[in-house]
Amino acid sequence: MFIEIGSPASLPLGLVRLEGETGPQTCLLGVTLQHPPVNLSVQAHPDGLQVSGARADLGYAQAARFLNHHRLPQRAEVEIELAIPSLVGLGSEVMLGLSLAQALAWLNNLPLDDTPALAEAVGLQPQDALEVWGYDRGGLLLVEVGSAGTFLPPIRRYEIAHSEQEAWAFVLVLPRVPADTPETLEADRLKALLEAAPYLSADTGRIVAAELEPALANNDLAAFGRSLMALQALNDEALTRAGVPPAYTSEEQAVLDIICEHGAVAWGRSATGLALYGLVKGARASIDLRHKLRHHLGFFGGRAMATITANTGASYVIKAYDLKAK
């Protein structure tokens, strides 16, 4: 027998400052996406821990950490069929770690559905809350990231679901990562974003309450897009005031210009990585934009893809046969 797990990606859209009873709350807004996913399988293995496939080195370290946390023997075979690309700011490391933790929990008869406990076992931190709760339940999420030592449940969660022709589609560009890109890029950008929180306008909270939420309730994509762009501008302002103004390469700007000029209601770069995105309405608009982007990118410039909101988080299925017969 083996377990097969599929988990979503997570696109951070920016910080939001809420005024709570005990003072300001630093929150992160982000959307859980169906693609690019993690897909892996795990079964018992008598001869130690074996991990193969995409991001196998990271997967081995995360699996070993989970097993050591629970003082369990290293007896598992892991096949990672798909992994979210690293450095693009879509939750690659966190989603892989949670997928492995859940699979190994099943293998060792531990609770499967306590996502914060799974996160703790692979060493995740409170600033990873957006991905943790995206894995747990999906949707557009507003989570607190300023608290120490705990994964607080989302402050807000919204589902975004439409027919194919009306879909709110995120068109992603996953660029070819430059050779000199530091491996710590995602962590560095998240750290810089959180350190800019003291400079963040409280107007971000007003935008969520007075603009973004009504746009979702009224199924108003244009208003939703305007609210995302307004939040992005205030995040950029906070980063600039903190001394780390956002900078775009000429190629990034060229891609964003194409996205902007071809029907997107919102566009930008992942708050923690290199992925660029545009939000459009409907399958036809998504296809047209991807065609334009692929023409620009060429064979070596990166990958353009489309996705929609994942409203259910990760999923798993137990198969009653051997992994090698898959």
Steps between C-alpha positions, in 0.01 A plus 500: 500500500605858448362851544488752218478869588427801282546847642452853364723801453472824696538849352565773762341828391616735775484610861189640664492694825194446718427697814422246772393545861858450619662704224589461132498152347741422217320277251584348165247475219545223247318263270530122489540381141433165333822521295791445509435213745695257712427135430675223689457142618634326811507136610683294761856399413709262714840628388508856628370828363503536121382816323497543123362751253463877495678687784611164645780651712261737675240225529749267668597765756135579577401134529794430730407800713142376540612150593760631746241732656283198579797269573393263226721267294593611151306239304320667213515521122401837355439580133454871427331516161442876497636785712439872491807670351730660754566874529180606322313591820220242478566305820722225357685407818203526737258307279752221442574477872132481595431240231781282630393549860143393426614198300744388769236556768274255315784253462567508876138506622516860620218758465469616139287811529672718761680723253666729761647190668629376165652843439674498836644155434680619186624821662267758347462841663204736565601709198412192290135525608369594155627176347409293807135604489495488121607137527238441768194659337585706190329818386597866512642542849584779740725363774690655787876460463628717782426266792776286648495124532151418371299460180188703566195408287428736210339831587312490171444228243319541170419251227533608137315265266342560158417317180780458247382791287467729804803374691727744680821361353852571617741486207847430638841550347765282663826643368821314443685570825830687448807302603608763755166498687562431871337185639363715782307733268152402621595516867682830446202661328257379765732633771523838326122513464440424867763753605312762297183439704557801733488723192182346361196723479191405699314581180584145391250371755237744377554384141438139601184583696352771278614396152631145471229327703210681324660420164501131587145513634377676184703280263666817368834402347592855395454632854688201640788576265505866603517401867797270433684775311432747781638255757804441283569874477486537879730200546748650253483827692574321829796314350636826360470673837676201659793546260435205268301643208371235259710479184405334173730384224432621147372152413263492797366841402454387139299198613286710735437748218368219281276377782369850566434569130305178440205512733635445851314674783797451735863407446824482690773280641475252784575680825767239576644383168543529126158390370306765310122491478200655334134457595255465210141390451411183316668220312521692172682796654736262678583316177558824310730642768703181523542503122637856513733415787634183340574690182700751705676245723608265224644159577750610764324788674287312748156345522155657477211313658150565629334395822203574722441508873531173690213509748563169676870492580696176467345159438613141533396152395609160631585243235478129583795387291876545482653827383700321231173382342377859474 
